């Protein structure tokens, strides 16, 4: 579930922002330590420009929170239990495009 807004500032300047939410893809018992995903909340923003000569560019950033990632598993006689309280990623991107 999510939503986004876009705004055209005129003179070919555009900006956008979005937010989304996904529930946990697996139950706590099936979660593994290599990718301890829980619920996911994403927030993103971007700004860009399209020039009349066919050159466009944009800059964007995204913050993704992966939840606490609680785990309680026993594998090969060893127990792994805990939660990942700083489970997030930050993406920063830029793009340039030229159409001829």
Secondary structure as UniProt FT lines:
FT   STRAND          2..10
FT   TURN            11..12
FT   STRAND          13..22
FT   HELIX           28..30
FT   HELIX           33..35
FT   STRAND          40..50
FT   TURN            52..53
FT   STRAND          55..65
FT   STRAND          71..75
FT   TURN            76..77
FT   STRAND          78..82
FT   TURN            85..86
FT   STRAND          88..98
//
